[in-house]
Amino acid sequence: MKINEVYTMQEIREFGLTEKSVKDIHAKVFLNGTKVYFFEPITTQSLRLYSIINKRSFFL
């Protein structure tokens, strides 16, 4: 997956990412292994990937 690319919910699921419920963040957050992916909603079915961080950093 590449930063600033737009993905559909189906494509995101096909990459094996699982959605994480979060508070106080205006983004969709997905987990996969040791990485956390942040997506900005573009439309109801399209999301733009804008950041990828280490899972440990996210939960600190």
Steps between C-alpha positions, in 0.01 A plus 500: 500500500621850420449826686261747329338223294123449513362157587152354529385321815510172306864557397595581858343179625676302225833629635409333829446816701249499785325815615570631850241703686661821630388815678602860433651425159320613185636217291452132436765291672596152384745248646713238329773323693730763650373789286218751550349660188314834509249576228313820421145444374459639147156357417286239674703221335835667426778572748837671454797349684690782670715337766649169609658462844626224726226343715704552817513877438124513452419338834748703709 
